[in-house]
Amino acid sequence: MLLSQVELKESGFHVRYFNNGEDALNSIHQQKPEVVVLDIMLGENKLDGWDVLRQLKENTETEKIPILISSALDERSKGLELGVCEFLIKPYQPSKLSKTILQLLLKKQEHEGEIMIPSDKEE
C-alpha cells in the first residue's frame, strides 16, 4: 500500500484508486468525486495525467471538480495553466496531501463561517 493511501485512509477519506487514465475518467464521469488527485505519470497507458486533466477541464460536467497534482515532476506552471488547484511535488510531508485536500474542500463549500464548539458551562 502506498504511503498516500495509508495517509488518506487514516484521515477518514473514502478514496478510489486507479492506475490508468481510462478507468479513472470513466469513474469520474459516473460518480463525480469531490476532489481528484492526479499523478502526471500514469505508467504505460494511453492517457497520462495531463491527458486526464485536459479531458476533465474540457467537459462541462467535470470542469469544476478541484484537481490536485501529486508528482515527482516539477511542472507546476504547466499544471496551473491547465487549471489545477494545487500542485504537490514529491516527496512532501506525510500529512501534506490530506491537509491540501481538506483546504480544497473548504474552499469549494459554501458556508457562512459559523463554528459550533462544546461549552464547558451551561447557558
Summary of the structure (lengths in Angstrom):
residues: 123
radius of gyration: 16.4
end to end distance: 48.3
largest distance: 62.1
contacts: 297
relative contact order: 0.15
helix: 39%
strand: 10%
